[in-house]
Amino acid sequence: MTLFQRGLLRLLRVPRLGRAPEWREGPILAVLVAGMGDFVLAVPALRALKASLPGARVDLLTSARAARAAAGCPYLGEVITLEAKGFQGDHLPLNWRKALPVVRRVRRAGYRLALNLIGLYTPNGAVRMGLLLRSLGVPLLAGRDTRGAGTYFHLALEEDLEAPRNERDSNLALARLLGAEDPRGGRLEAWPTAEEEARAAELAGSASGDGPLVGINPGSDRPEKVWAEENFRAVMETLWRERGARFLLTGGPSEAALTRRLAESIGEGALDTVGRLSFQGTAALLRRLDLFLTTDTAAL
């Protein structure tokens, strides 16, 4: 961390509270400017807030991508989007010109608490998150104080990366600081509609052959997660040759060319589902598979 970043974090510092104030109503803003997988792993914490604070409305400030994963979530009121790809990384600064209308909207809403449901893994990410949260005008800020970078949190969960926890468990621990417990013990969820369930069943049934049904989700927007296309192709060819496997290719719009190439490499034994299913519909499809291969957190 540079001296400039340390100085900004000192300027953003607020007094730390020993315990959460008691309340049973009033709006809460969950903040998760991150990816779809991050949202999935935050669902148990959102469910805990809704169950333990029944009089409080919980809204979500998130990225446009993660908003797709939030579709149908019964624990949320309004979903507000802020497009800021790479917000937590050391690149791509927040576009304040686009963010200001969102900031003004949040300030008018009168939230009592803003809860940041993602770790502060880089110095730039910690500074950007602090500037965003302090600009929202919310009187109480809570979040994960990763390596002491969360100086702007009134309520903080200390997070030591030398002894890391699963993202889901970190968010649940943060919810407990507010007195919120998850009635379902951290179970992950998705909410496909009846129409999406029917579409998933139709696609699963349309794969030709009678071998095991294998899902392949080959894409990721994080370079460190990428597995080479030829590796996926080699696994598919081996499963097709030795087990008579059938394949359903899944992914988002940015992976359409990749999934199409992999499906074409197998031929009739593979079906590309990209663009034919929503995020929630893909969850319904996964339940119908015998095996699933992915390096991506959201799909996993």
N, C-alpha and C positions, 0 to 999 in steps of 0.2 A: 504494500500500500504506500502510495506517495505521500509526501508532506502535505500537498494540496488536498488530496482526498481525506487525510486525517483532519485537516483544518475544516473542511466542509462538514464532516461528521460531527465535529465539536460544535459547530454553529447550529446544527440540526438537533442537538441534544435537548431532551426534555426530562423533567424529574421522573424517576422510576417509582411506581407504586408497588407496595408489598403484596397487595391483594386486589382482586377485582371488586368494584362497587356492585352492590346488589340492584338488579332491576329485572322486571318481568315484561316490559313492553318498550316500544320505541324501535326505530329502524336500525339495523346493523348492515354494514357494507363489508362483504367478504371480497378481498382483493386477490386476484390470481392472474397476473399478467404473464401468462406462460402458455404451455402447450396442452394438447388434448389429454395426454397421459397424466400431466400434473393435475388436471381437473378430476379425472377418474380417481386418483389417489386422495383427493381432498373431499370426496363425497361423504365418507364416514364422519368427518368433522362437521360438515354442513348439516348432516342428519342429526348429529349430537346437538348442535345449536338449536335446530328446529324443535327437537323433542324436549330439551331442557328449558328452553325459553319460549314457551308456546305463545306468549303475547308479543313477541318480537318478530317483525318482518325482516327476513334476510334477503338482501339483494346481492348481486354479484357484479363486480367490475372485472372484466377479463378480456382476452384477445378475441378477435373474430373467429379464429380457428377453434379455440376452446369453447366458444359459445355453441358450436355445433355439437360438441359432446354434452353440453348442458341442456340440450333440447329435451323437454319433458320432465326435467328434474322436479320432483314434488316438494322439495325443501326450499326452493327459491321463489322469490317474487319476481322482481324485474332483473333482467340481464342487460348490463350496459357494456358496450364494447369499446375498447381502446386498442387500436392497431399499433403494436410496437414490437415487431419481430426482433428477437435477440435481446429483449429488454434486460434479462439477467446476465448477459454476457459482457465481454470487454470490447464490444463493437456496436455499431449502429445505435447512436444516441437516440433518446426519445424525441420524437418530432413534436415539439411544444405547440407549433402552429395547429396541428391536428388535435393535440391533447386539450387545448384550452377550452373548447366547447364542452368537452366531457367534464373538465374540472368545474366549470361554472354550473353545469347540471347537477353535479354531486353536491356542491356547496348549497344550492337551493333546496336540496332534498332534506337537509337537517338530520343527517345520520348522527347517532350518539356514539357509535363505535365503528372503527375500520380495522379489520382483521386481515393481516397479510399472510396468506397460506402458501408461502414458498420461502426457501432458505435464501440467505444473502451470500451467494457462493463466490462472487468476485467483488473487488473494491468498487469498480464502476457501477456494477449492478446495485450494490448497497447504497451508493450515493444517489443514483437515479431513483431508486425506490423511496429514499428519504425525501428527496425533493418533491416527488409526486404526492406522497402521503401527507406531507406538511402543507402542500398547496390545497388539499381538499377541504381544509377548514373543519375537520372532524375533531371534537374535543378529546377523544380517547383513542389512542392507537395501540394495537397489540400485534405481536408477530414473533418470529423466530430470530433470536439474537445470535446469528452465526458468527463465531469467533469475535464477539464483541462489537460487530459492525452495526448493530441495531440500536444506535444511540437515541433514535427518535421514537422508540416504543415506550409508552407508559407502562405497559404490561408486556413482559418478554419471557420467552422460553429460551434459556441458555442452550446453545447448540455447539457441541464440540465435535469437529469432523474427525478427530482422532478415534472417536468411538461413535461412528455414524449409526443413525436409525433409519429404517425404511421411511419414505416420505409420508405414507399413510399414518404411521405411528407417530411421527413428529407432529403432524397436524392434529391428531387426536390428543396428544399431550398438550398442545396449545389450547385446544377447546376446553380441556380440563381446568386450565387457569381461570376460565370464565365460569366454572362450575357446571360445565356441560359434559354429559356422558352419552356415549352412543348405545342405544338400546339393542343394536344388532351386532355388537362386538367387532366392529371394523369391517364388516362384509362390504365388498364392492358391488356396485349396481349399474345397470343400464335400463332404459325404459322404452323398448321398441313398442310401437303401436301394433294393433291387430293387423293392419295392412302391411307393416314392415315384417311382421312374423310370417305372414302368408307369402310375401315376396321372397324371403329367405328360404322358406320351405320349397318354393318353386325352383329357385336357383340350385339348391342342394340336390333336388331330384332330377335336374336336367343334365347333370354330369354323366356322360356316357360310360358304360362299363359297370362292373359289379365289385371292384376292388375297394380297398379302404379309401375314405374321402379325406383328402389332405388339403389344408389351407396353407397358402404361401403368402406372407405379407412382406415383400422384399425391400420396401422403401423406408427412408427416415430422413428428416430434415437436419439431423445432427451428424456431422462427418464422423465422429468417433463411434457411431453406431452402425455405420454402413458396412455391410458384408458384400463381397464382390458378386456381381451378376453371374459370373461363371460358376461360382460356388453353389448358388441357388439352383442353377441349371443342372449341375452335376448331381445334386441330391435328388432333384425331380426325376432325372433320367434313370437313376439307380432305383428309386422307388417304383417307377413305372415299369422298368424291366424286370425287377425281382419280385414285386408284390402286386403288379397290375393296378397300381394306385391311380386314383382320379384326383384332379387338382382344381381348386378354386382359388384364383388370384384376387387378393384384396389390397386396398390402399386408397390414398386420397388422389385428388385431381393431378397433383404434381408428379405422381408416380405412374400415370397412365401409360406412357411410352414404355417404361420398364416392364410393367405387368403384361402389356400386349406382346412384347418380344418373348417373354418367358412362356406365355400361353402358346404362342405360335411355334415355339421350339418343341413342344410336346404334341401339338395337333389336337385331334378330337378328344383326347383324354384330359384336356385342360380348358377351363372356362374363366375368362377375365370378367370379374364383377365390378371393376372400378367404374363409377358413374351410374351404376344400376342399384346401388344401395346407399342409404344414409349411414352415418356413424352408428346410430342405434340399430339399424337393420343389420349392420355387420356383426354386432354383438349377438343378434338372433341367429345369424349364420354360423358363428363360431360354435354355438351349442350343438350344432348338428354334425360337427367334424369328428373324425377319429384321431387326427393328429394336426397340430398347428405349428408352423415354423415362422418365427419373426425375430427381429432384433429391436422392435419399436415398443416403447413403453405403453402407449395408448392401447395398441392391439394386445399386448401381453397382459 
